[in-house]
Amino acid sequence: MIAKNKIKSSHIFAVQFLSAFCILFAQRDYSVENLFSQDAFIQTLRYAVYFLVLQGSEDGLVLAHAWWRGGGAGTRGARRRAARGAGALAAAAAALLCLRQPLLQPDFALFIMASLAVKYLQTAGAAAAISYGAGMACSYYEGYLVTVLPNQGSDDAQGFQAKISTFESREGVVFPVRRLFIVITRSLYCPPDLALLNHPHRRGATIEACQSLDDVSRSVAGVIGRVYRNTVYKIVRPPAPPAPGRAPAPPRPVYLAAECATPLHTLHKVKTRSQLYDELVHADYEEIRDDFCAMLAEIIARAPACRRAVELVYYDDTDEEQNLAELLLQRIAEIEPEFDTLTRD
């Protein structure tokens, strides 16, 4: 059961702050004058430097490891914390130097060892924490992708790529890339129809919904015959400038299976109704999204069933210069450069 009266971190901070003042004033040789003396100010600054150096080294190792593994995706929180910490460290160090005080004292090594020992005791044997976004990615993979992508060995459903082949034969069209394109929008907005992301007043490629691939039926968690469905879209491109004396001929449509990630659709609803969720009022939704994308990309890279069946497409829907249809065309061209000449043979 979730505790309804969970204590807030701000309350804990206030109690700790007041406790520190009480301990100081309880000492016989301490007074208000001592509290606001230059020596107390210098020592407070020096302890702040110690703490910020320790925190900065941890954030730096996290960022270096993420960069070494491939670009630093999903490290928004560490980057933001490192930036704030660097600013605070620079300010504290500058104040000490202005007062002609050394940044570090011999007790620095003792402070580091004590802090590391306490942190080890706190983390040793403790359950590993998982971020909100990473948990969403795991649930999305296990609860959805492994159902709609691979052939589960049953008679009522084909694998995802086989369903695309069936659609091609039935409709007489060609999918240049037989993968599921998952669109990740920057704002988290996931429209009911991807055509709503077209720019109505801009000339260029547009995306339109067609039919759906064959349904997948699974009995899941007590629901008998739950239906899963993927929508087929076509990208319509404007005609190229015609040759002299010839009428413009529009390029043939480009077909693909595409959709938004439903966990991000849910997260967007949570964001817009944050008054219902006290714990998430101050959540960093961009960080949650980045964690989701980074974890999902790692899962896809490790999972044989998804490695060549899913494409994550990041679309900045807040930038009017971006065009989703053209972005998808660029990704298709990267995977299949000759997509315009492909046939069903």
Helices and strands as residue ranges (DSSP letters): H 9-26, H 32-35, H 38-70, H 76-98, H 107-123, H 132-140, I 141-145, H 146-148, H 160-171, E 180-185, G 194-197, E 206-212, E 216-220, E 223-228, E 231-236, E 254-260, H 262-272, G 274-276, G 278-280, H 285-302, E 310-315, H 324-335, G 339-341
